[in-house]
């Protein structure tokens, strides 16, 4: 029974992440699901308390961005900078070379066709 409860919890969280759920859904659904699984007996109390603790800690850092930056983001960024190589001159030039213009619109999956139609037609110079 415990495995079913954990599986249901993980599947629900996976679906929320896959669907890029609204933050309100992320705040409301996990406690409802945890309470329901605990009440139905699919999640033992000790394990449910562990998940409740994870949820409360996550909620704390979500609601306190300055602490999240100081305790989580800054150490992770420091570690990331230590393991990643420095950016080369060629890569810097490529990054500052320009923008993606219409290609970026096209590959976004929802291009603004009116923006393309507003562009003047190209002309050849002598």
VOVEXBA-261633 format. One record per residue: x, y, z of N, C-alpha, C, O in turn; residue number from 1; residue in three letters. Coordinates in nm, 3 decimals. Layout:
N
{r {X Y Z} {X Y Z} {X Y Z} {X Y Z} NUM "ALA"}
...
% end
This chain:
126
{r {0.082 -0.120 0.000} {0.000 0.000 0.000} {0.086 0.126 0.000} {0.052 0.224 -0.067} 1 "UNK"}
{r {0.197 0.125 0.075} {0.284 0.241 0.082} {0.341 0.275 -0.055} {0.349 0.392 -0.093} 2 "UNK"}
{r {0.379 0.173 -0.129} {0.436 0.195 -0.262} {0.334 0.263 -0.354} {0.370 0.348 -0.435} 3 "UNK"}
{r {0.209 0.225 -0.342} {0.104 0.288 -0.423} {0.089 0.435 -0.387} {0.076 0.519 -0.475} 4 "UNK"}
{r {0.092 0.465 -0.258} {0.081 0.604 -0.213} {0.196 0.689 -0.264} {0.175 0.800 -0.313} 5 "UNK"}
{r {0.317 0.637 -0.251} {0.434 0.711 -0.299} {0.427 0.729 -0.451} {0.457 0.836 -0.503} 6 "UNK"}
{r {0.387 0.624 -0.520} {0.375 0.630 -0.666} {0.272 0.735 -0.709} {0.296 0.812 -0.801} 7 "UNK"}
{r {0.158 0.737 -0.641} {0.055 0.837 -0.672} {0.107 0.979 -0.648} {0.083 1.069 -0.729} 8 "UNK"}
{r {0.178 0.998 -0.540} {0.235 1.129 -0.508} {0.336 1.171 -0.615} {0.330 1.284 -0.664} 9 "UNK"}
{r {0.427 1.082 -0.651} {0.529 1.114 -0.751} {0.469 1.139 -0.889} {0.513 1.229 -0.961} 10 "UNK"}
{r {0.371 1.060 -0.927} {0.305 1.080 -1.057} {0.236 1.215 -1.061} {0.245 1.287 -1.160} 11 "UNK"}
{r {0.169 1.251 -0.954} {0.101 1.381 -0.949} {0.201 1.495 -0.960} {0.178 1.590 -1.035} 12 "UNK"}
{r {0.310 1.487 -0.886} {0.412 1.592 -0.893} {0.476 1.597 -1.031} {0.507 1.706 -1.081} 13 "UNK"}
{r {0.496 1.482 -1.092} {0.553 1.477 -1.227} {0.459 1.545 -1.326} {0.504 1.623 -1.410} 14 "UNK"}
{r {0.331 1.517 -1.317} {0.233 1.579 -1.407} {0.230 1.730 -1.387} {0.224 1.806 -1.484} 15 "UNK"}
{r {0.234 1.776 -1.261} {0.236 1.920 -1.235} {0.358 1.985 -1.299} {0.347 2.091 -1.360} 16 "UNK"}
{r {0.473 1.921 -1.285} {0.595 1.977 -1.345} {0.587 1.974 -1.496} {0.624 2.071 -1.561} 17 "UNK"}
{r {0.539 1.865 -1.554} {0.530 1.851 -1.699} {0.435 1.954 -1.759} {0.461 2.008 -1.867} 18 "UNK"}
{r {0.326 1.980 -1.691} {0.226 2.075 -1.740} {0.260 2.219 -1.703} {0.184 2.310 -1.736} 19 "UNK"}
{r {0.374 2.241 -1.636} {0.415 2.375 -1.589} {0.299 2.441 -1.515} {0.254 2.550 -1.550} 20 "UNK"}
{r {0.254 2.373 -1.413} {0.138 2.419 -1.337} {0.162 2.554 -1.273} {0.275 2.591 -1.239} 21 "UNK"}
{r {0.055 2.627 -1.257} {0.054 2.757 -1.191} {0.104 2.742 -1.047} {0.076 2.640 -0.984} 22 "UNK"}
{r {0.178 2.840 -0.994} {0.226 2.830 -0.856} {0.116 2.805 -0.752} {0.140 2.739 -0.651} 23 "UNK"}
{r {-0.002 2.857 -0.777} {-0.113 2.835 -0.683} {-0.147 2.686 -0.676} {-0.177 2.634 -0.569} 24 "UNK"}
{r {-0.142 2.619 -0.790} {-0.169 2.475 -0.793} {-0.060 2.401 -0.716} {-0.089 2.307 -0.641} 25 "UNK"}
{r {0.066 2.443 -0.735} {0.177 2.381 -0.663} {0.163 2.401 -0.512} {0.203 2.314 -0.434} 26 "UNK"}
{r {0.107 2.513 -0.471} {0.091 2.539 -0.328} {-0.027 2.461 -0.270} {-0.022 2.420 -0.154} 27 "UNK"}
{r {-0.131 2.441 -0.348} {-0.254 2.381 -0.295} {-0.262 2.229 -0.312} {-0.307 2.160 -0.220} 28 "UNK"}
{r {-0.221 2.177 -0.425} {-0.243 2.035 -0.453} {-0.161 1.939 -0.367} {-0.217 1.842 -0.316} 29 "UNK"}
{r {-0.030 1.961 -0.347} {0.044 1.865 -0.264} {-0.012 1.845 -0.124} {-0.019 1.730 -0.080} 30 "UNK"}
{r {-0.051 1.950 -0.050} {-0.108 1.922 0.083} {-0.239 1.846 0.076} {-0.267 1.761 0.161} 31 "UNK"}
{r {-0.320 1.877 -0.024} {-0.447 1.804 -0.040} {-0.419 1.657 -0.067} {-0.480 1.568 -0.008} 32 "UNK"}
{r {-0.325 1.632 -0.158} {-0.290 1.495 -0.192} {-0.228 1.422 -0.073} {-0.263 1.308 -0.044} 33 "UNK"}
{r {-0.136 1.488 -0.004} {-0.074 1.426 0.114} {-0.179 1.393 0.220} {-0.177 1.284 0.277} 34 "UNK"}
{r {-0.268 1.486 0.247} {-0.372 1.462 0.348} {-0.462 1.346 0.305} {-0.497 1.260 0.386} 35 "UNK"}
{r {-0.498 1.343 0.177} {-0.582 1.235 0.127} {-0.514 1.099 0.136} {-0.576 1.001 0.176} 36 "UNK"}
{r {-0.387 1.093 0.097} {-0.314 0.966 0.105} {-0.294 0.921 0.248} {-0.301 0.802 0.278} 37 "UNK"}
{r {-0.269 1.017 0.336} {-0.252 0.983 0.477} {-0.384 0.935 0.537} {-0.387 0.838 0.612} 38 "UNK"}
{r {-0.491 1.003 0.505} {-0.623 0.967 0.558} {-0.669 0.830 0.507} {-0.730 0.753 0.581} 39 "UNK"}
{r {-0.638 0.800 0.379} {-0.681 0.673 0.321} {-0.596 0.555 0.366} {-0.633 0.440 0.345} 40 "UNK"}
{r {-0.483 0.583 0.429} {-0.397 0.476 0.476} {-0.295 0.431 0.374} {-0.219 0.337 0.400} 41 "UNK"}
{r {-0.291 0.495 0.258} {-0.194 0.458 0.155} {-0.054 0.510 0.187} {0.044 0.465 0.128} 42 "UNK"}
{r {-0.045 0.602 0.280} {0.083 0.659 0.320} {0.093 0.654 0.472} {0.017 0.721 0.541} 43 "UNK"}
{r {0.186 0.573 0.525} {0.200 0.565 0.671} {0.234 0.702 0.730} {0.290 0.788 0.663} 44 "UNK"}
{r {0.200 0.720 0.856} {0.218 0.849 0.923} {0.363 0.895 0.921} {0.389 1.012 0.893} 45 "UNK"}
{r {0.457 0.807 0.949} {0.599 0.846 0.952} {0.644 0.897 0.815} {0.712 0.999 0.806} 46 "UNK"}
{r {0.605 0.827 0.711} {0.643 0.868 0.576} {0.570 0.995 0.536} {0.627 1.082 0.470} 47 "UNK"}
{r {0.445 1.007 0.575} {0.368 1.128 0.545} {0.431 1.249 0.613} {0.438 1.357 0.554} 48 "UNK"}
{r {0.477 1.232 0.737} {0.544 1.342 0.808} {0.672 1.384 0.736} {0.705 1.502 0.733} 49 "UNK"}
{r {0.743 1.288 0.679} {0.863 1.320 0.601} {0.826 1.407 0.482} {0.889 1.509 0.456} 50 "UNK"}
{r {0.722 1.365 0.409} {0.678 1.444 0.293} {0.624 1.581 0.334} {0.646 1.680 0.265} 51 "UNK"}
{r {0.554 1.586 0.447} {0.506 1.716 0.498} {0.626 1.807 0.528} {0.622 1.926 0.498} 52 "UNK"}
{r {0.729 1.751 0.588} {0.849 1.830 0.618} {0.914 1.883 0.491} {0.953 2.000 0.485} 53 "UNK"}
{r {0.926 1.799 0.390} {0.982 1.843 0.262} {0.897 1.954 0.203} {0.950 2.053 0.152} 54 "UNK"}
{r {0.765 1.938 0.210} {0.675 2.040 0.155} {0.690 2.172 0.230} {0.698 2.278 0.167} 55 "UNK"}
{r {0.695 2.167 0.362} {0.704 2.291 0.442} {0.838 2.362 0.416} {0.841 2.484 0.403} 56 "UNK"}
{r {0.947 2.287 0.409} {1.077 2.347 0.381} {1.076 2.410 0.242} {1.124 2.522 0.223} 57 "UNK"}
{r {1.022 2.338 0.143} {1.012 2.393 0.008} {0.926 2.518 0.004} {0.960 2.615 -0.063} 58 "UNK"}
{r {0.815 2.516 0.075} {0.726 2.633 0.081} {0.796 2.751 0.148} {0.781 2.865 0.104} 59 "UNK"}
{r {0.873 2.724 0.253} {0.947 2.830 0.321} {1.043 2.899 0.225} {1.047 3.022 0.219} 60 "UNK"}
{r {1.120 2.820 0.149} {1.216 2.880 0.056} {1.146 2.946 -0.063} {1.198 3.042 -0.121} 61 "UNK"}
{r {1.029 2.896 -0.100} {0.953 2.959 -0.209} {0.904 3.098 -0.165} {0.907 3.193 -0.244} 62 "UNK"}
{r {0.860 3.108 -0.041} {0.804 3.234 0.009} {0.911 3.330 0.061} {0.880 3.446 0.090} 63 "UNK"}
{r {1.036 3.286 0.074} {1.145 3.371 0.122} {1.258 3.372 0.018} {1.360 3.306 0.038} 64 "UNK"}
{r {1.241 3.447 -0.092} {1.341 3.443 -0.199} {1.480 3.489 -0.157} {1.580 3.439 -0.209} 65 "UNK"}
{r {1.490 3.584 -0.063} {1.623 3.630 -0.022} {1.699 3.518 0.049} {1.819 3.501 0.027} 66 "UNK"}
{r {1.630 3.441 0.132} {1.695 3.328 0.198} {1.728 3.218 0.098} {1.832 3.153 0.108} 67 "UNK"}
{r {1.640 3.197 0.001} {1.664 3.097 -0.103} {1.790 3.132 -0.181} {1.872 3.045 -0.210} 68 "UNK"}
{r {1.805 3.262 -0.217} {1.924 3.304 -0.290} {2.050 3.284 -0.207} {2.153 3.238 -0.258} 69 "UNK"}
{r {2.041 3.318 -0.079} {2.159 3.311 0.009} {2.198 3.167 0.040} {2.317 3.134 0.036} 70 "UNK"}
{r {2.103 3.080 0.071} {2.134 2.946 0.119} {2.137 2.840 0.010} {2.204 2.738 0.024} 71 "UNK"}
{r {2.065 2.863 -0.100} {2.059 2.760 -0.204} {2.123 2.807 -0.334} {2.215 2.743 -0.385} 72 "UNK"}
{r {2.076 2.918 -0.388} {2.121 2.961 -0.519} {2.269 3.001 -0.521} {2.343 2.958 -0.609} 73 "UNK"}
{r {2.313 3.082 -0.425} {2.453 3.127 -0.423} {2.550 3.010 -0.409} {2.648 3.005 -0.485} 74 "UNK"}
{r {2.530 2.915 -0.317} {2.622 2.802 -0.311} {2.621 2.716 -0.439} {2.726 2.669 -0.483} 75 "UNK"}
{r {2.502 2.697 -0.497} {2.496 2.621 -0.622} {2.568 2.693 -0.736} {2.638 2.630 -0.814} 76 "UNK"}
{r {2.551 2.824 -0.745} {2.618 2.902 -0.848} {2.769 2.898 -0.829} {2.844 2.888 -0.926} 77 "UNK"}
{r {2.813 2.906 -0.705} {2.957 2.899 -0.674} {3.014 2.764 -0.719} {3.121 2.759 -0.781} 78 "UNK"}
{r {2.943 2.658 -0.689} {2.986 2.524 -0.730} {2.985 2.511 -0.882} {3.076 2.453 -0.941} 79 "UNK"}
{r {2.883 2.565 -0.946} {2.870 2.559 -1.091} {2.986 2.633 -1.158} {3.044 2.583 -1.254} 80 "UNK"}
{r {3.019 2.751 -1.107} {3.130 2.827 -1.164} {3.263 2.755 -1.147} {3.353 2.768 -1.231} 81 "UNK"}
{r {3.276 2.680 -1.040} {3.400 2.608 -1.016} {3.420 2.494 -1.116} {3.533 2.467 -1.158} 82 "UNK"}
{r {3.312 2.426 -1.155} {3.325 2.310 -1.242} {3.313 2.343 -1.391} {3.358 2.265 -1.475} 83 "UNK"}
{r {3.253 2.457 -1.425} {3.238 2.494 -1.566} {3.360 2.569 -1.616} {3.415 2.652 -1.543} 84 "UNK"}
{r {3.404 2.541 -1.740} {3.517 2.616 -1.794} {3.476 2.760 -1.826} {3.358 2.790 -1.845} 85 "UNK"}
{r {3.576 2.848 -1.830} {3.548 2.988 -1.863} {3.505 2.997 -2.009} {3.546 2.916 -2.092} 86 "UNK"}
{r {3.423 3.096 -2.039} {3.375 3.115 -2.175} {3.489 3.170 -2.262} {3.561 3.261 -2.221} 87 "UNK"}
{r {3.503 3.115 -2.382} {3.612 3.157 -2.470} {3.577 3.289 -2.540} {3.463 3.333 -2.539} 88 "UNK"}
{r {3.678 3.350 -2.600} {3.658 3.475 -2.673} {3.562 3.455 -2.789} {3.475 3.539 -2.814} 89 "UNK"}
{r {3.576 3.344 -2.859} {3.488 3.315 -2.973} {3.343 3.302 -2.927} {3.252 3.352 -2.993} 90 "UNK"}
{r {3.321 3.235 -2.815} {3.185 3.219 -2.762} {3.127 3.354 -2.721} {3.009 3.380 -2.744} 91 "UNK"}
{r {3.209 3.440 -2.660} {3.163 3.573 -2.622} {3.121 3.653 -2.744} {3.016 3.717 -2.744} 92 "UNK"}
{r {3.203 3.648 -2.850} {3.170 3.720 -2.973} {3.041 3.668 -3.034} {2.958 3.746 -3.081} 93 "UNK"}
{r {3.025 3.537 -3.034} {2.902 3.479 -3.090} {2.780 3.522 -3.011} {2.675 3.549 -3.069} 94 "UNK"}
{r {2.792 3.528 -2.878} {2.679 3.570 -2.795} {2.641 3.716 -2.818} {2.524 3.753 -2.809} 95 "UNK"}
{r {2.741 3.801 -2.846} {2.715 3.943 -2.864} {2.699 3.983 -3.010} {2.691 4.102 -3.041} 96 "UNK"}
{r {2.694 3.885 -3.100} {2.690 3.914 -3.244} {2.556 3.971 -3.289} {2.552 4.042 -3.389} 97 "UNK"}
{r {2.450 3.945 -3.221} {2.320 3.995 -3.264} {2.210 3.913 -3.204} {2.228 3.841 -3.105} 98 "UNK"}
{r {2.095 3.925 -3.266} {1.981 3.850 -3.214} {1.934 3.748 -3.317} {1.991 3.738 -3.425} 99 "UNK"}
{r {1.832 3.675 -3.282} {1.784 3.568 -3.370} {1.671 3.613 -3.461} {1.628 3.537 -3.547} 100 "UNK"}
{r {1.622 3.736 -3.444} {1.518 3.797 -3.524} {1.402 3.701 -3.547} {1.347 3.648 -3.450} 101 "UNK"}
{r {1.365 3.677 -3.671} {1.247 3.598 -3.701} {1.266 3.451 -3.667} {1.169 3.383 -3.632} 102 "UNK"}
{r {1.388 3.400 -3.676} {1.411 3.259 -3.643} {1.367 3.229 -3.499} {1.309 3.124 -3.472} 103 "UNK"}
{r {1.396 3.322 -3.409} {1.354 3.303 -3.270} {1.204 3.295 -3.258} {1.151 3.213 -3.182} 104 "UNK"}
{r {1.134 3.379 -3.332} {0.986 3.375 -3.333} {0.937 3.241 -3.387} {0.849 3.178 -3.329} 105 "UNK"}
{r {0.996 3.198 -3.497} {0.952 3.076 -3.563} {0.972 2.955 -3.473} {0.882 2.872 -3.461} 106 "UNK"}
{r {1.088 2.945 -3.412} {1.118 2.828 -3.330} {1.058 2.835 -3.191} {1.068 2.740 -3.114} 107 "UNK"}
{r {0.994 2.948 -3.157} {0.927 2.955 -3.028} {0.802 2.868 -3.026} {0.751 2.833 -2.920} 108 "UNK"}
{r {0.753 2.835 -3.145} {0.632 2.753 -3.153} {0.506 2.835 -3.166} {0.400 2.780 -3.198} 109 "UNK"}
{r {0.514 2.964 -3.141} {0.398 3.054 -3.153} {0.443 3.184 -3.217} {0.443 3.289 -3.153} 110 "UNK"}
{r {0.483 3.178 -3.346} {0.536 3.298 -3.410} {0.430 3.405 -3.431} {0.312 3.376 -3.451} 111 "UNK"}
{r {0.474 3.529 -3.426} {0.387 3.643 -3.452} {0.397 3.673 -3.602} {0.490 3.742 -3.645} 112 "UNK"}
{r {0.303 3.621 -3.679} {0.310 3.635 -3.825} {0.296 3.780 -3.867} {0.351 3.820 -3.970} 113 "UNK"}
{r {0.225 3.859 -3.791} {0.209 4.000 -3.824} {0.344 4.073 -3.817} {0.369 4.165 -3.894} 114 "UNK"}
{r {0.428 4.032 -3.725} {0.561 4.092 -3.715} {0.640 4.066 -3.843} {0.711 4.155 -3.891} 115 "UNK"}
{r {0.630 3.947 -3.898} {0.700 3.916 -4.022} {0.643 3.997 -4.138} {0.718 4.047 -4.222} 116 "UNK"}
{r {0.511 4.010 -4.142} {0.448 4.085 -4.252} {0.478 4.234 -4.244} {0.474 4.302 -4.347} 117 "UNK"}
{r {0.507 4.287 -4.126} {0.538 4.429 -4.111} {0.680 4.463 -4.158} {0.712 4.580 -4.180} 118 "UNK"}
{r {0.764 4.363 -4.172} {0.902 4.389 -4.214} {0.905 4.431 -4.360} {0.834 4.374 -4.443} 119 "UNK"}
{r {0.990 4.532 -4.394} {0.998 4.572 -4.534} {1.061 4.461 -4.618} {1.143 4.383 -4.570} 120 "UNK"}
{r {1.020 4.456 -4.744} {1.075 4.356 -4.836} {1.224 4.387 -4.860} {1.261 4.503 -4.873} 121 "UNK"}
{r {1.307 4.284 -4.864} {1.449 4.309 -4.889} {1.473 4.359 -5.032} {1.404 4.317 -5.125} 122 "UNK"}
{r {1.572 4.448 -5.048} {1.606 4.500 -5.180} {1.755 4.479 -5.202} {1.837 4.488 -5.110} 123 "UNK"}
{r {1.788 4.450 -5.326} {1.928 4.432 -5.363} {1.989 4.568 -5.396} {1.926 4.652 -5.460} 124 "UNK"}
{r {2.111 4.587 -5.350} {2.182 4.712 -5.385} {2.261 4.687 -5.514} {2.281 4.573 -5.556} 125 "UNK"}
{r {2.304 4.796 -5.575} {2.382 4.779 -5.698} {2.515 4.716 -5.666} {2.596 4.693 -5.757} 126 "UNK"}
% end
